[in-house]
Every structure is written in structure tokens, then in C-alpha cells.
Amino acid sequence: MFKNQPKGLIPAALSNMGERFGYYIMNAVLVLFLCSKFGLSGETSTLIYSFFYAGIYILSLVGGIIADRTQNYKGTIINGLVIMTVGYVILAIPILHTSDNHTWLLVLTCVALFLIAFGNGLFKGNLQAIVGQLYDNPQYEKQRDSGFQIFYVFINIGGLIAPFVAPMLRSWWLNVHSMVYNADFPELCHKFLSASDSMTVENMNNLTTLATAAGHQAGTDLQAFCTQYLEVFNTGIHYSFIASVAAMLISLTIFLVTKKALPTPAARAKAETKKYTKEEIQSQAKEIKQRMAALFAVLGIVIFFWFSFHQNGTSLSLFARDFVKTDTIAPEIWQAVNPFFVIVLTPLIMLLFGTLSKRGRDISTPKKIAIGMGLAGIAYLFLAVYCAIQGYSSGDAFRELAPAAKEGLKAGPWVLIALYFFLTVAELFISPLGLSFVSKVAPKHLQGLCQGLWLGATAIGNLLLWIGPLMYNKWPISYAWGVFLAVCLLSMGVMFGMVKWLERVTAD
């Protein structure tokens, strides 16, 4: 697996692993945290989530332009890690939310999210560009796809551990205060505290039932208990951001210690300077135009993959909270299933590709991306069929049911495990190989910008994420999953239609 890989790959992957740890904590908790901290609706929380994640990837364009113009990739990466750390420090401070400080505290939280997004924009694409530059050496060129797959495994090691951190710290802090975790209780607490006089009898009965399960003693002040529960519940999540700060500092330390093993593009460009004839310049311009056209064509497809895949942090997180039994497993922990499968399945997929290559049956990178879109479609086909058979209503309607009625209808954990299996295999056909594709077609002087464009396509997909929760809450949820199925199948068809052209461009 690591044979014939450049020496700088592992240090770069380790630097990225710590940053991804903080990212995956955020991915697991952000929507649910905004709901429990500020009493925001699922739609509003996922809208903030969408803009935050879009910002991460849009700002990668800014980071790529800065690094390309200054040719200071390493300095840009270091600045990004420092800025992200500041953002996580702000989020780690457990300020009590009240009606008086609601506005400025929410604004402060959004400022922290912007700092994390901007720092990530400086960091992520430029580190990927450096990894791509490791394979510009002809000695390692044939290992490019496998190198990015290894890089992707390290990303997901951090992602495997991270989702356990927030639930663990939150449950520990609740236990310290003789309280019990309940995923449904914070929403009803906010409704009760903001408008107790207008709560329906059904909601009051649900609140009392959940309060008792969460540790409320009969005869004591329910309003005081709800206030305290929200404070303790959210403080435990704030503590998880301390772990994110530690991860950022570890990534920064690793990068500072090992950066000499990574390429220095500015020095290389100076060494490779030469004069070209007019015909050579025209030929190079034509080639660059073709490569950029191929890049934008693939970017147009992956927008729809990320729109579907990143529902794991929005509508699929809400599905795990509402429709899946979480009495023993917190909904955030389901975010660990995807990175677990990445780590387990990557060696198998690398073995498959390697075996096919030895037999002279190579699958091109564009064709792998097309197959990945089809696999993502299978994931949503499975979920749509299952939810239709179960007769699940919309998310809003389901949450209005009595606790006992909901428990009888909830799915077992195997549903999410099967879903994330198919989504992960799709991801392994698209994401690491997409990074490899970008590094292959990007002109040498635009490596950072092109990696930023890849992330920019992800940003556009993330800007659409709010559509998923909107459908999830208003329609029978099988209809929502059916929309994602249609998007994936349509994208697969378009990608297969472009495969031969893309293969010609990448072969040049």
C-alpha cells in the first residue's frame, strides 16, 4: 500500500489528519448544536450549516489564489491552521445562552465559523496541491491515484475518532449533574421556555415524559430544570471544541516539523524557467484550455455528488436523530460509520484497481467518478424503498408523535450502516480520485487555484444542502431520498457521456 510512495506523503497526511479531526467534530455536531444551543429550527440550523460548509470550500479559491501568486504554499497553510485554531477557541467558550444575549451570541458563533472556514480555505486546497506536486516527479507519477487514496485514509482516521468526542463529553457532563442524555428533550425545552403558555397539551405531556427520563424529579421546578439541562447539555458540546483546538495545534506542530520534506514550488519554478517559441506557447495555451474545460466539466458533476453526500451532516443527521433508535448510540456517532468504512474499504478498492491494472483492464479516473455517482444512487434507492415500506411521514409530523409511538416506529441501526456503506464506496470512487484528477489536469502554475476550484464545486453543492432538510421536514421522507436518487442517476448518465473526451484530455 505504501510501496513506491514519495517520502513527503505521510507527513502531509498526518498534518491533514489533525485538521480533519476538528472538521469532523464540527460535521457531527453543528446542526444539532445550533438547535440545542439557540433553539433554532432544523431548517434554520441547516441553512447556517450550508453557508458554513460552502464558505470552507469557496474560500479555498481565495487560499489557492494567494498561494499561487505568492508561491508560498507552506506559509499559507500555516496561517490557515492558526486562524482555524482561533475560531475553535471561540467556540470552546461555554457562554450561557439567554433571550437577552441571543443575537450577539449567535453572531459571535457565526464569526467563529467564518474564521474556521477562512482558515480551512487557506489550508485545505494548498496542502492537496502540495501532495499533487509530490507526484509531478516521473518516478512517482503512476502512483498518483493510490497516493491520494492513502492521503484520504489518513483524513478519515481523524474522522473516525471525532464523532465520539462530543457525545462522550456531553454525556459525561450530564452525568456529573445527575442528568441523562435525551436527543428529543432540548427542542421541547426551548419551546417550553420561549412560549410555555402556548404549548399544546400533547407537547406538555411529551415534555413531562422526556423530562422525567432526563432526570427531572417530580414536584420540582420544571422551568428551572429545562434551563439547567440546556446549559449542561450545551456546555458538554463546547468542551468538544477544546479537543478541536488540540487537534489544530498537533497538525500545526507536525507541519512545522516536517515541511522541509514537502515540495517548494517557487524554487522549482525558478529552476525550470526556460524560453519557448511562439508555436510552443500557442500549443501550451491550447492544452491548458482543454485541461481547464475538462476540469470544469467534472466539477459540474461533482457539485451534485456533494449535494447528495453531505446530507450526512444535515437531513441524514436529522434522520438519525428522529427515525433511528438512539437510546444506546447518540446520533452524532453515526458520523463515524462513514470514515470507518473509508479506512476498511480503501485497501480493498486499491487492490481491485491494482488487479485490474495488472490484467490490462484499467478503469480511467473519469469512469471511476461516473461509477461512483451510480453507487451513491444505490444508497438513496435503498433508503427511499425502506422508508416507503415503513410508511414514514415527514420529519415534522413524526416529531409531533408521542414518545412511545415514535419508539415503536424507529428503525434499527442496520439501516444507517447499510446506507453509509454504499455512500462510502461511492465516495471512494469520487473524492480521492477527483483530487488525483485535478492534480493531473491542472497546469503547474495553477495547482492551488485548481484545487480551490474542486473545493469550490463542493461549496456550490453545500450551498444546496438546506434543500434536503426542507424536503425531509415537509414531505414523506421517502420522497426526499427519491430526489437524491434522481440527481445521482442523472449525474452518472452525463458523466458516462463525457468519459471518452475526458480520457483523451487526461492522456495528453
C-alpha positions in Angstrom: 0.0 0.0 0.0 2.8 2.4 0.9 5.3 0.9 -1.6 6.9 3.4 -4.1 5.2 6.4 -2.5 7.2 9.7 -2.0 8.5 10.4 1.5 6.5 13.6 1.9 3.1 11.8 1.6 2.9 10.6 5.2 3.9 13.9 6.8 1.3 15.8 4.7 -1.3 13.2 5.5 -0.6 13.4 9.3 -0.8 17.2 9.1 -4.2 16.9 7.4 -5.4 14.2 9.9 -5.5 16.6 12.9 -7.3 19.3 11.0 -9.8 16.8 9.7 -10.4 15.7 13.3 -11.7 19.1 14.2 -13.7 19.3 10.9 -15.4 16.0 11.7 -16.3 17.1 15.2 -18.0 20.1 13.6 -19.6 18.0 10.9 -21.1 15.7 13.5 -22.5 18.3 16.0 -23.0 21.6 14.2 -26.7 21.3 13.1 -27.8 19.6 16.4 -25.7 22.0 18.4 -27.4 25.1 16.8 -30.7 23.5 17.5 -29.9 22.7 21.2 -27.9 25.9 21.9 -30.1 28.6 20.3 -33.4 26.8 19.9 -33.2 27.2 16.1 -35.4 25.1 13.8 -33.8 22.3 11.8 -34.3 24.3 8.6 -32.5 27.4 10.0 -29.7 25.3 11.5 -29.1 23.5 8.3 -29.1 26.8 6.4 -26.3 28.1 8.6 -24.5 24.7 8.2 -24.9 25.0 4.4 -23.3 28.5 4.3 -20.5 27.5 6.7 -19.6 24.4 4.6 -19.9 26.4 1.4 -17.6 29.0 2.9 -15.0 26.4 3.7 -14.8 25.4 0.0 -15.4 28.8 -1.6 -12.6 30.3 0.5 -10.3 27.6 -0.8 -10.4 29.5 -4.1 -9.0 32.6 -2.2 -6.4 30.4 -0.5 -5.4 28.9 -3.8 -5.0 32.3 -5.5 -3.0 33.6 -2.6 -0.6 30.6 -2.6 -0.3 30.6 -6.4 0.5 34.3 -6.6 3.0 34.3 -3.7 4.3 30.8 -4.4 4.3 30.5 -0.6 2.1 27.4 -0.2 3.7 26.4 3.1 3.2 29.8 4.7 -0.4 30.0 3.5 -1.0 26.6 5.1 0.5 27.7 8.4 -1.6 30.8 8.5 -4.7 28.7 7.8 -4.0 26.4 10.8 -3.5 29.4 13.1 -6.8 31.1 12.0 -8.8 27.9 12.4 -7.4 27.4 15.9 -8.7 30.9 16.9 -12.1 30.0 15.6 -12.3 26.8 17.6 -11.1 28.6 20.7 -14.1 31.0 20.4 -16.5 28.0 20.1 -14.9 26.3 23.1 -16.0 29.1 25.5 -19.3 27.9 27.2 -21.3 31.1 27.3 -24.8 30.6 28.7 -27.5 31.4 26.1 -30.3 33.6 27.2 -33.0 35.6 25.5 -31.0 38.8 26.3 -27.8 37.6 24.6 -29.3 35.5 21.8 -28.4 37.9 18.9 -24.8 38.7 19.8 -24.0 35.2 20.9 -25.3 33.8 17.6 -23.3 36.4 15.7 -20.2 35.5 17.7 -20.8 31.9 16.9 -21.1 32.7 13.2 -17.9 34.8 13.4 -16.1 31.7 14.8 -17.5 29.6 12.0 -16.2 32.2 9.5 -12.7 32.0 11.0 -12.7 28.2 10.7 -14.0 28.4 7.1 -11.4 31.0 6.1 -8.5 29.2 7.8 -9.6 26.0 6.1 -9.7 27.8 2.8 -6.0 28.7 3.3 -5.1 25.2 4.4 -7.0 22.5 2.6 -6.6 23.1 -1.1 -3.0 24.2 -0.8 -2.0 21.1 1.1 -3.7 19.0 -1.6 -1.8 20.9 -4.2 1.5 20.1 -2.5 0.5 16.4 -2.4 -0.2 16.6 -6.1 3.3 18.2 -6.7 4.9 15.2 -5.0 3.7 13.1 -8.0 5.0 15.5 -10.6 8.2 13.6 -10.3 8.1 10.9 -13.1 9.3 8.3 -10.5 6.0 8.5 -8.7 3.6 9.6 -11.5 2.0 6.1 -11.8 1.3 6.1 -8.0 -0.8 9.3 -8.1 -4.3 7.7 -7.7 -3.1 5.3 -4.9 -1.2 8.2 -3.2 -4.4 10.3 -2.9 -6.3 7.2 -1.7 -3.7 6.8 1.1 -4.0 10.5 1.8 -7.7 10.1 2.1 -7.4 7.2 4.6 -5.5 9.4 7.0 -8.2 12.1 6.6 -10.7 9.5 7.8 -8.7 8.2 10.7 -9.4 11.6 12.3 -13.0 11.4 11.1 -13.4 8.0 12.7 -12.4 9.2 16.2 -14.0 12.7 16.1 -17.7 11.9 16.2 -17.3 10.0 19.5 -15.8 13.0 21.3 -18.8 15.3 21.5 -21.3 12.7 22.7 -18.8 11.3 25.2 -18.0 14.8 26.8 -21.7 15.8 26.7 -22.8 12.6 28.4 -20.0 12.9 31.0 -21.0 16.4 31.8 -24.7 15.5 32.1 -23.8 12.6 34.4 -21.8 14.9 36.6 -25.0 16.9 37.1 -27.2 13.7 37.6 -28.9 14.1 34.2 -29.4 11.7 31.3 -28.9 12.3 27.6 -32.1 12.6 25.5 -32.0 13.7 21.9 -35.6 15.0 21.8 -35.6 16.9 25.1 -33.7 20.1 24.1 -36.2 21.1 21.3 -39.1 20.8 23.7 -37.2 22.7 26.4 -36.7 25.6 24.1 -40.4 25.6 23.1 -41.4 25.4 26.8 -39.1 28.3 27.9 -40.0 30.6 25.0 -43.8 30.1 24.9 -45.0 27.8 27.7 -48.5 29.3 27.7 -49.0 28.3 24.0 -47.7 24.8 24.1 -50.3 22.1 23.2 -51.4 19.6 25.8 -49.7 16.9 23.7 -46.4 18.8 23.8 -46.7 19.4 27.5 -47.2 15.7 28.1 -44.3 14.8 25.9 -42.1 17.4 27.7 -43.0 15.9 31.1 -42.3 12.4 29.9 -38.9 13.3 28.5 -38.0 15.5 31.5 -38.6 12.5 33.8 -36.4 10.3 31.5 -33.7 13.0 31.5 -33.5 13.2 35.3 -36.2 15.6 36.4 -37.7 14.9 39.9 -41.4 15.1 40.2 -42.6 18.2 42.2 -39.5 20.3 41.4 -39.5 23.4 39.2 -39.7 22.1 35.6 -38.7 25.5 34.1 -35.6 25.6 36.2 -34.7 22.0 35.2 -35.2 22.8 31.5 -32.9 25.9 31.8 -30.2 23.9 33.6 -30.5 20.9 31.3 -29.9 23.1 28.2 -26.9 24.8 29.9 -25.3 21.5 30.9 -26.1 19.8 27.6 -24.5 22.5 25.5 -21.5 23.1 27.8 -20.6 19.4 27.2 -20.6 20.1 23.4 -18.5 23.3 23.9 -15.9 21.1 25.6 -15.6 19.0 22.5 -14.3 22.1 20.7 -11.4 22.1 23.1 -10.4 18.8 21.5 -10.6 20.6 18.1 -8.1 23.2 19.4 -5.7 20.5 20.5 -6.0 18.8 17.1 -5.2 22.0 15.3 -2.1 22.6 17.4 -1.0 19.0 16.7 -1.4 19.5 13.0 0.5 22.8 13.1 3.3 21.2 15.0 3.6 18.2 12.6 3.6 20.5 9.6 6.2 22.8 11.0 8.5 19.9 11.9 8.1 18.1 8.5 7.6 20.9 6.0 11.2 20.6 4.7 10.2 17.1 3.3 7.5 18.7 1.1 8.0 20.4 -2.3 8.8 24.1 -2.6 7.1 25.1 -5.8 8.6 28.6 -6.0 12.2 27.2 -6.1 11.2 24.6 -8.6 9.6 27.1 -10.9 12.7 29.3 -10.8 14.9 26.3 -11.7 12.7 25.2 -14.6 12.5 28.6 -16.3 13.2 28.4 -20.0 12.3 30.3 -23.2 9.6 29.0 -25.5 8.9 29.6 -29.2 5.7 31.2 -30.4 4.4 27.9 -31.6 5.2 26.2 -28.3 3.4 29.0 -26.4 0.3 28.5 -28.7 0.4 24.8 -28.2 0.6 25.1 -24.4 -2.3 27.6 -24.4 -4.4 25.2 -26.3 -3.5 22.3 -24.0 -4.3 24.5 -20.9 -7.7 25.4 -22.4 -8.6 21.8 -23.0 -7.5 20.8 -19.5 -9.5 23.6 -17.8 -12.5 22.6 -19.9 -12.2 19.0 -18.7 -11.8 20.2 -15.2 -14.9 22.4 -15.2 -16.9 19.6 -16.8 -16.1 17.2 -13.9 -16.7 20.0 -11.4 -20.2 20.4 -12.8 -20.9 16.8 -12.0 -19.4 16.6 -8.5 -21.5 19.5 -7.4 -24.4 17.1 -7.3 -22.4 14.4 -5.6 -21.6 16.7 -2.7 -25.1 18.0 -2.6 -26.2 14.4 -2.0 -23.3 13.1 0.0 -23.1 15.9 2.5 -26.6 15.3 3.6 -24.8 13.2 6.2 -24.5 16.4 8.2 -28.0 17.7 7.6 -31.0 15.6 6.6 -29.3 12.3 7.4 -28.3 13.6 10.8 -31.9 14.6 11.4 -33.0 11.2 10.2 -30.6 9.5 12.7 -32.0 11.7 15.5 -35.7 11.3 14.6 -36.2 7.9 13.0 -33.3 5.7 14.3 -33.1 4.2 17.8 -30.5 6.3 19.7 -31.1 5.1 23.2 -27.7 3.5 23.2 -26.0 5.3 20.4 -26.1 9.2 20.1 -27.0 10.5 16.6 -23.6 12.2 16.2 -21.8 8.9 16.5 -23.3 7.7 13.2 -20.9 10.1 11.5 -18.1 7.7 12.4 -19.6 4.9 10.2 -18.5 6.7 7.0 -14.8 7.2 8.0 -14.7 3.6 9.4 -15.8 2.2 6.0 -13.3 4.5 4.2 -10.4 3.0 6.3 -11.6 -0.6 5.9 -12.6 -0.4 2.2 -9.8 1.7 0.7 -7.2 -1.1 0.7 -9.8 -3.4 -0.9 -10.6 -0.9 -3.6 -6.9 -0.2 -4.2 -6.4 -4.0 -4.5 -9.3 -4.2 -7.0 -7.9 -1.3 -9.1 -4.4 -2.8 -8.9 -5.6 -6.2 -10.0 -7.5 -4.8 -13.0 -4.4 -2.8 -13.9 -2.2 -5.9 -13.9 -4.7 -7.6 -16.2 -4.6 -4.7 -18.6 -8.2 -3.6 -17.7 -7.5 -0.2 -16.2 -10.6 1.9 -15.3 -9.9 5.5 -16.1 -10.4 8.2 -13.4 -13.4 9.8 -15.2 -15.1 6.4 -15.5 -14.5 5.7 -11.8 -16.2 9.0 -11.0 -19.2 8.0 -13.1 -19.5 4.7 -11.4 -19.3 6.5 -8.0 -22.4 8.6 -8.9 -24.3 5.4 -9.6 -23.2 3.9 -6.3 -24.5 7.0 -4.5 -27.8 6.5 -6.3 -28.0 2.9 -4.9 -27.6 4.3 -1.4 -30.6 6.6 -1.8 -32.6 3.9 -3.6 -32.1 1.7 -0.6 -33.2 4.4 1.9 -36.2 5.5 -0.2 -37.5 2.0 -0.6 -37.0 1.2 3.1 -38.8 4.4 4.3 -41.6 3.9 1.8 -42.2 0.3 3.1 -42.2 1.7 6.7 -44.7 4.4 5.7 -42.7 7.1 7.3 -44.2 10.6 7.3 -42.4 13.9 7.2 -39.9 14.8 9.9 -42.2 17.5 11.3 -45.2 15.1 11.6 -43.1 12.3 13.1 -41.7 14.6 15.9 -45.2 15.5 16.9 -46.0 11.9 17.9 -45.9 10.8 21.5 -42.6 9.3 22.6 -44.0 5.8 23.0 -45.5 5.9 19.5 -42.2 7.1 17.9 -40.1 4.5 19.6 -42.3 1.7 18.1 -41.7 3.1 14.6 -38.0 3.8 14.7 -35.5 1.9 12.5 -32.7 -0.2 13.8 -29.1 0.8 13.5 -28.5 -1.5 10.5 -30.3 0.9 8.2 -27.7 3.6 8.7 -24.9 1.1 8.4 -26.1 -0.1 5.1 -26.7 3.4 3.8 -23.2 4.6 4.8 -21.7 1.5 3.2 -23.0 2.4 -0.2 -22.3 6.1 0.2 -18.7 5.4 1.3 -18.0 3.2 -1.6 -19.3 6.0 -3.9 -17.1 8.5 -2.1 -14.0 6.3 -2.6 -14.7 6.3 -6.4 -15.1 10.1 -6.5 -13.4 12.1 -3.8 -9.8 10.9 -3.6 -9.8 10.1 -7.3 -11.3 13.5 -8.1 -8.3 15.1 -6.2 -6.0 13.0 -8.3 -7.8 14.0 -11.5 -7.4 17.7 -10.6 -3.7 17.4 -9.8 -3.3 15.6 -13.2 -5.0 18.1 -15.4 -4.1 21.3 -13.5 -1.4 23.5 -15.2 1.6 23.6 -12.9 1.3 27.4 -12.3 -2.3 27.0 -11.3 -2.2 24.0 -8.9 -3.5 25.9 -5.9 -6.3 27.6 -7.9 -7.4 24.3 -9.5 -7.6 22.5 -6.2 -9.6 25.5 -5.0 -11.9 25.1 -7.9 -12.5 21.5 -6.9 -13.4 22.7 -3.4 -15.4 25.5 -4.9 -17.6 22.9 -6.7 -18.0 21.3 -3.3 -19.1 24.7 -2.0 -21.8 25.0 -4.5 -23.1 21.6 -3.6 -23.0 22.6 0.1 -25.0 25.8 -0.7 -27.8 23.5 -1.7 -27.7 21.3 1.4 -30.6 23.2 3.0 -33.0 21.8 0.4 -32.6 18.3 1.9 -33.9 19.2 5.4 -36.7 21.3 3.8 -37.9 18.2 1.9 -37.3 16.0 4.9 -39.5 18.1 7.2 -42.3 18.8 4.7 -42.7 15.6 2.6 -42.9 11.9 3.4 -39.2 11.3 3.7 -39.1 8.6 1.0 -39.8 11.3 -1.5 -36.8 13.3 -0.3 -34.5 10.4 -0.8 -36.1 9.8 -4.2 -35.0 13.3 -5.3 -31.3 12.5 -4.3 -31.6 9.2 -6.2 -32.7 11.0 -9.4 -29.9 13.6 -9.0 -27.3 10.8 -8.7 -28.6 8.8 -11.7 -28.8 11.9 -13.9 -25.2 12.9 -13.0 -24.0 9.4 -13.7 -25.5 9.5 -17.2 -23.9 12.8 -18.0 -20.5 11.7 -16.7 -20.6 8.5 -18.8 -21.4 10.6 -21.8 -18.2 12.6 -21.3 -15.9 9.8 -20.4 -14.2 9.3 -23.8 -13.5 13.0 -24.2 -12.1 13.3 -20.6 -9.9 10.2 -21.2 -8.4 11.9 -24.3 -7.6 15.1 -22.4 -6.0 13.4 -19.5 -4.0 11.1 -21.8 -2.3 14.2 -23.5 
